[in-house]
Structure formats: structure tokens, C-alpha cells
Amino acid sequence: MQGYAQQATVRGTVLGPDEEPLIGVNVILENTSGGPMVGTITDLDGTYEIKAKKGDVIVFTFIGFKPQRMEVGNSSIIDLTLEEDSMELGKVVVVGYGSQKKESVVGAISTIGSADIVRSPTANLTTGLAGKLPGLTVMLKDGELGSENVQTLIRGQATINNSSPLILVDGVEREISTLDPYDVESVSVLKDASATAVFGVRGANGVILITTKKGLAGEAQITGNLNYSLQSITRVPQPMGAVDYMNTRNAVIEQHNQFTGGNTPPAFSEEVFDAYANGYLPDYYVDRNFYEELMYDYVPMMKANVNVRGGTEKTKYFTSVGYMRQGGPFKTERWDEYNYDNEQRLDRFNYRANIDMQINKGLRGWLNLSGYLQDKNDPIIFGASNDAATTGSFYYLQMAAYADIPAISYPDLNSDGEVVSVPGADRTPYGNLNRTGYRTSTDNTLNTTLGLEQDLDFITKGLSARVMASYDSRASHIRGFNRTYQTYIGELDTSGAQDSLYYLPGAGNDTELNSILTQSFYTNFDLQASLNYQRKFNDHNVTGQFLYLQSQKVINIQVPYNYVGLVGRVTYAYRNRYLSEFNFGMNGSEQFAPGNRFGFFPSFSLGWVASEEDFLKDSQFIDFLKFRGSFGLVGNDKISNTRFIYVDDWTQGSGGYFAGLGGMPGLPAPVYQNSVPNANVSWEVSNKANLGVEVNFLDGFELDMDVFYEKRSSILITNSNIPTYVFGQLSLAPTNNGVMTNKGIEASLGYTNHFPSGFTLSSRLSTSFARNKVISINEASLGDDYAYPIRQEGFRRGTMWGYNALGYFQDQTEIDEWADQTTLGGEVFPGDLKYEDVNGDGLVDPRDQVPMQSPNVPEFNYSASMNASYKGVDFSVLFHGVSNYGFNVTGRGVEDWNGNAFNSYKNYFEHHKGAWTEEKVANGEEIIYPRMHVDGVSVSKQPSNYWIQDLWYIRLRNVELGYTLPESLLSRLRIDNLRVYFNGANVGLWDNMKYKVMDPEVSNSLSHPIFATYNLGLNITL
């Protein structure tokens, strides 16, 4: 050890995790004065020399490794080992039933690490993945607490059946929505045949692999995370206030009278307007907004996690406990008479213990225990038969009531605590929330995995055997308490000197709480046993795997779901330059007939690391360049909600040809064949091809690009073109005759730089495009008089159909000269939408419908992210958007009336102020809505490109600002790390929706709202 007072030579050796020297590591003095940069690189032995003085900070950076800062002290020798960056080139990528070095992977795989995962302060892990992985589409369709409806797709859709990917957690099929993000090490998305063929009949829709954290050798590290969030609803319809509503209603009636010569009086007199202007009898002349009155502006969510990670070379452990409480947006009140708890909330407790043991020199074992306890509380409407409704249907009905009922309808609750309604209505929004009862749902889940791996070097070097058994169980207990309630009708007494309000009993009656209990259970046993081989012979790297697996899933009293399979993989690399891989999966299940239960799914892939060639090794521009390609077969057995299609299905009843026979005296109900069995039913077969390139260039840039093509055949379809009962049974068996194609491109451009000043910057732009086409589904022609007699074959899955709207009719002459639209329902007036007569027969009817521009699943996904840090301050942002996406923007909250009318009133919304009128046309005002009809019946409400928009939206998915306290301060407190941060999820939204009445991601104004989240967090490590 040498000491010195002024500038001297500092030298040392830089090693990688395998204790091998790293060549070309950047060794740079941190520059805070703005002067010239001083630095060097490590030589062939991983050594370096640099001039520095005590107190200087040396920054070591190398592609594929985490940067490291070392302060020069009293020693002139600084040796260190760089840690691989989990998101960079040196990463070990999780693949099907194993792992590989990223540089040797020839499959299409995208991966993110824990830092990106915990950056999203969402209640559901799946929704936090949106925009972070190229090729993965994540859309939240319903935000109900604990029961979110998340649509997850990999590279779009290639089947008319189930398109959801296979999801594995630590190698076992498990749910991920309830996982604690702080327990997750990485998420990988497997997309092409090379990556998914090993999953056989389960891999055609792609695979998501979740890997949880493991222990590390070293002193125990205790980490705590505390987050407090406020969540706000992103978007709901905006109904008119009472005065605007009355003015609009009167104007619609007046407009109707002008065009029809009618004399319908105004719905609201001047006296009513005066009553509102003077605030007269506010309990009678009410002005309601149910969205504002019965929903919170902000609801809290709290999440906490404590984990301990450490161990020795013999035993390593990671343990974690987490807790989350999430509030719901619906305002509820305790009713003193019953004092039951109908608050909307979710409580979840997660736990995990992952233990790895080196039992002896050649034997390794591991035990993983995890699970969660969840309590969910909901206000709930029950059906008239006292059967428990689903919570989803409750919130649907509640949102429908908010949209249907106009601002003037009734006060909902009077000063005596009585629920006020209108004649004949036994339900009100307030009463639904607070007088119908409540529902509690409890879930208890336990997941266990036990594994052993034996080194078999005594047989041949590189050989090992591995066995893993898992048993998962979940018990659900749902208890509902329902009741009905008495409503009252407000009546106005005008007999006195002043008007007064009194109440009479209306519909409904008060009943006691009635208890309803529902229970369910689920178990899954999974067994995997494999032989693995990995060995290097000079310039040759060879790996191999042969694996047997079986699983049995039991759901309540259903027949168990059984799955058995074999997996094989062989890889070969020459000088880490020329790569090849062969995979296969051979598996099947009892879903198919004996003799037709197993399929064989092979894949082949090749790779060329061109940067290892002599002509590129010394390139100053290209640091790494790899070309890869793959082709193979993968299957999909999620083809129908009906099991055992190969088995006869008979039923007893009196339908169809047998109508009435069951009621004849002395005769039982007839027995007939419900459907014909299909003994040849099979899985879908996906032929997948992929070409990709990965390039790192200019010491910080990274480009990944893939093009892919898939042909999905043997898609299970129904024979809908054959009439029911034509062969004496209810329906014919579905057959594997469907064919679809899917093709697209993915690209991702990233940049990372660690500047000498200590400033770190990384950014990434990603995009993906996937377009499918239905080739064959046994579709029957609608007839030659249809403009498009075929509506599915030749078009994209999810293509919507409607009329081609060409604007508004401006006068009666234009209507008279146009094709007849009255067959669409209602009388046609100026201001109604004008549709193209596509087939030219003089009528506008369903024969004239045309394909809309975009399908109901986005074809384009794109994202832009940036992360920066400097001297303890860090900032990150992620924008994510979709386009080539459409849905029918209509229904409740959009149309001037749709659904049930209350007391003959129909609701209006803010955008209806822009509806067509002669006055607006004459004044040149913008028209954003067709003419409104007095009875709500209009030809304008047909599906058309006026309502089915070609949409795009961009979300600010994540934004985060954090500060890490300096080590000099924390060391005095014996704290390793302390960081405070503020982050948000879904806090910005830009879109081209014509009416901002619903979230474009949800695409339904009646779904449970989704949230924007604003979160304050603390991370501390001891």
C-alpha cells in the first residue's frame, strides 16, 4: 500500500462477475469543474493506470455492466469487480425452462428489470407493464378494485378464439395481477417460435415469464418501501345541469314543432325556470350531478413492503411482506338503522420467502413460499330473486343510472333520511349504494415450490439433473347481505299561502338483511424434471435440455384439467459468433380425444454475431451486431369455453322440433342431441417466422428490430351457416377449419451514457405494429345485393361495420333527392346524418354497411421513455400511445338519450350543446352532434364512421422525481440508502375522441372507472 499527498498514479484491475478481466472498461475522472476530461481504458489484462489525487472520484463504465464510482483514498491501488447490468448486454435472459446470455439468444425476447417495474404506482402489476415492452399490448378495460379487466396481447391477435398469452411465475402458471411489484426481479416477453415452441400447445399466443427475487450472499439487507397515493377518475360523462337541461329539452321540442307543424308545449314553464333562478324549494327543484355527488374526486391507496435479502455461500434468502389498501371512488354512508359496512375498498397482504441452499458440493435446492390474503368490500345490488349479482354488474348498473337520470329528477334523500324516487321506480343511485346491502370477498392463496438440482460432472462435465414440484391452492369465500328498501315520492302542496313539499310512500319496501354465501376453490400441481447439459469445447459452446412436465388443475368440482409434455432444446455456438438452436415441445391434454391428444411443435433458429468477425472487431462505430432468424410451429389449446367437444352431448327438454311435447300428459320431456361430437377436434397450429437484428453502436446507442409473420391454422370455428336443427340436433360440432395470418414489425432505439460529471442519461423509443387478416372461417355469403357480402374473411379480426356517413342533411330537398333512409328507423329530418347508398339500390339499409377504418384492438403501440440522474436527484418519464384503434363511441353518456327513461325525461350532456340546428348552421357555428329528436329515435344513431372513430391516444404512463440522500449523511445514521420520490401513473391523456365522455382505453362509459394515480414514496435500506 502506498500513500501520497498530491496527484499520483492510481492503478488497478477491473474484473467481471466471473473473475475474468474486463477489456476496454472506461476509467474516467469525474469532472465537476468543466475542464478537459481525463481518462483511460483497461488493457488486455483488465488493468489500468490514471493520474489522480486523494478525494477524486473515478468512474468505471462498460457496456453491459453497471457504472461504479470509486473515491480515491490513501491507497494508490483500486481493484474492483463490475456488476452486470440487469438491463444490458451481459444480462442472463430468462427463456422457457431455463436462461441464456443475452448475446447468445436467437429468439425474440424483451425484458425489463425490477427498477422499471416498481416505477408504476398501480394496484395491478399487469397494468404497470403498459408501454414498457415492445410487442406487448396492455389495456385496462375495467378498473374494479381487485377484479380489473386487463386485456393483454403479444403481437396482436392471430385467432378468433382466446388470444391471451401464457403467464408463468418462476416457471409455474400463476396469476400476476396480485403479485407485489417489490418481489419481482424481471419480466420477459417471449414472442417468436424459437422462444415459445417449448411450451407446445400453450405457446402460440406468446409467453410472459415473471422471475421473483432471490437471495444474495452477503450481510442481510433490509429494505422498506412506503407509498401513499391519491387516485382520481380519468374521465366520465358530463351531464348538463338542471337549467341547461331544461333549455335543451324545450329547444328540442320547439325544433320538432317547427319541422312537423306540431304544437307540443314546452316541457318546462317559465315558473319552473324562475324557481331555479330564485333557489325556491331546492328539495323539489333539484339540480343533480350524480358523478360529482356520489363519487369522490380523490381516493387513497397505501402500499408498504419490507424485504430482507442476504445469505452465505451455502444459504441465500429473500423474504418479503407487503400490504396494500385501496379505496374505491363510490361514496357510501353507514346507515344508522343497520350500521353495516358498505364502503368500497380492497385490502391485500402479500408474503414471500425464497430460499436457496447449497446442500453439498454438487447438490443445490430451493424452496419458494408465497401467497396473499385479500379482503374486498363492495356495496352491491341484488337481483329480485335474491341471487347475488356480480360486483361488475352492480357498478355497470350504477354508472348507467348516473348517465340516464337527468339533473332535475329527484333529491334522492330527504331531510328525514328517506330515499326519494319517482313513481314506479324502486331504485335510486343513492339507495343502490347505501340501502341494498353489501358484499365481502375473501381470497386466500398459497403457492409452494420445492426444487433440487444435482451436478452430474462425475458422469460427464456440464451435465446436471433438475426436478421441481409446485403446489398452489386458492380458496374464495364470498358472503353477501342483501335487502330492499322503501322509496318515497315527493309531492308539491300548492293549497296554502306558500307551496310546501310532502312525501308519500312509493315503490319498494324495507326488508331485513338476507345472507347469501358462495365458496370456491382452486388447486394446481405442477411437476418438472429435466436433464441439462452445458459445456465449452475450445471454440464450441454446446447446451442441451430434455424436460418432462405434467400438471393438474382442479377448479371446484369440475373434472380436473390435465397437461403432460416433453421439452427439448439444443444450442450450439462457435466462437460466440455463429449461433444455432433447436427447440421442441410435445404435449397434450384430455381436452382432445384419445389418439389425438399430443402434438409435436419444433422450432429452428440461427444467429450471426457479426461484430465478432475480424472486419468489425475494431470498428469505431459498431460495438455489437447480431442477426437472428427463427421458424417453427407452436400450438394453442385455448380454443373454446366448452370442454370435451369430442364427447356426445345430449340434453332433455322441449325446445326446437320438440316444443310442446314435454307438456303432453303422461309423456316425459324429450331427450335430444344438443350437439354432434367432433372426435377430430384439435389445437390451433401457428407457423411463426421471425427475423431480427440487434446492434449497439457509438458507445451508447442500442437498436433492436424484428419483423414477423404468423399463419394460424386449425382455428376452431362454429358452423353458423348451417341452420339450427337442420340435422335434428341443436347445433353441429365446431371444426378446426379457420385460418388467419398476422404480420408486423417491432423496433426499439435506446441510448445510455454516463458522463464524467456524474450525470447519467438513458432514453428509449419503441414502436410495434401488428396486422392480422381472417383467411377462412367457413363464412357464408350474405347475398349479391350486399355491398360487402363477406364480412369476416379478407378483413381484420375485430373489424367493425357501419354506414359511411357523408355529413348532415341540410334541408328537406336534399332528403327528398337522397336514397331512402327511413328503413333505419324514425323519420328523417334536416340535421340527421346522411349515409352513402353503397350498393346503389335507392335504399340505405344493412346491405350498404362498409368496414370501418380500424379494428377494436390497436395495431400500433409506441412509447418514449427517459431516465436521468445527477448527484442524488433522479427523474424518469414514460409516454405510451396506441393508434389504428376504434370502437363505437355511442350509448349512455354519448347519445342524447339511450337506455331507460325516468318519468319520460331523457338526459342530455355538455356536448349536445353543439348539436345541429338551423340557427347554428346559419351562424357558421361548429356542429359536433346530429340533430336531436324529441323521442330520441333517430337514423343518426346507426353504427357509422361518425361514431366508430379511427382513434389514437397518448398517455403519460409514468413520471417520477426522486432524491437520494448523500452517503456522508446516511453513514452517520447507519442507513445504507434513503430515497424519497414522487411519481404518477396515467396522469396525462391526449386523444382524438370526438366526445371526451369516457377513457379511450376503457372504451365503455359504464365500466368501473380507471384511475390516474399520484404517489409519494419512501425507500430505505439498512
Secondary structure, 3 states (H helix, E strand, C coil): CCCCCCCEEEEEEEECCCCCECCCCEEEECCCCCCCCCEEECCCCCEEEEEECCCCEEEEECCCECCEEEECCCCCECCEECCECCCCCCCEEEECCEEEEHHHCCCCEEEEEHHHHCCCCCCCCCHHHCCCCCCEEEEEEECCCCCCEEEEEECCCCCCCCCCCEEEECCEECCCCCCCHHHEEEEEEECCHHHHHHHHHHCCCCEEEEEECCCCCEEEEEEEEEEEEEEEECCCCCECCHHHHHHHHHHHHHHHHHHHCCCCCCCCCHHHHHHHHCCCCCCCCCCCCHHHHCECCCEEEEEEEEEEEEECCCEEEEEEEEEEEEECCECCCCCCCCCCCCCCEEEEEEEEEEEEEEEECCEEEEEEEEEEEEEEEEECCECCCCCECCHHHHHHHHHHHHHHCCCCCCCCECCCCCEEECCCCCCCHHHHHHCCEEEEEEEEEEEEEEEEEEECCCCCCCEEEEEEEEEEEEEEEEEEEECCCCEEEEEEECCCCCCEEEEEECCCCCCCCEEEEEEEEEEEEEEEEEEEEEEEECCEEEEEEEEEEEEEEEECCCCCEEEEEEEEEEEEEECCCEEEEEEEEEEEECCCCCCCCEEEEEEEEEEEEHHHCHHHHCCCCEEEEEEEEEEEEEEECCCCCCCCCCCCEEEECCCHHHCCHHHCCCCCCCEEEEECCCCCCCCEEEEEEEEEEEEEECCCEEEEEEEEEEEEEEEEECCCCCCCCCCCCCECCCEEEEEEEEEEEEEEEEEEEECCCCCEEEEEEEEEEEEEEEEECCCCCCCCCCCCCCCCCCCCCCCCEEECEEEECCCHHHHHHCCECHHHCCCCCCCCEEECCCCCCCECCHHHCEECCCCCCCCEEEEEEEEEEECCEEEEEEEEEEEEECCECCCCCCCCCCCCCECCECCCEHHHHHECCHHHHHHCCCCCECCCCCCCCCHHHCCECCCECCEEEEEEEEEEEEEECCHHHHHHHCCCEEEEEEEEEEEEEEECCCCCCCCCCCCCCCCCCCEEEEEEEEEEEC
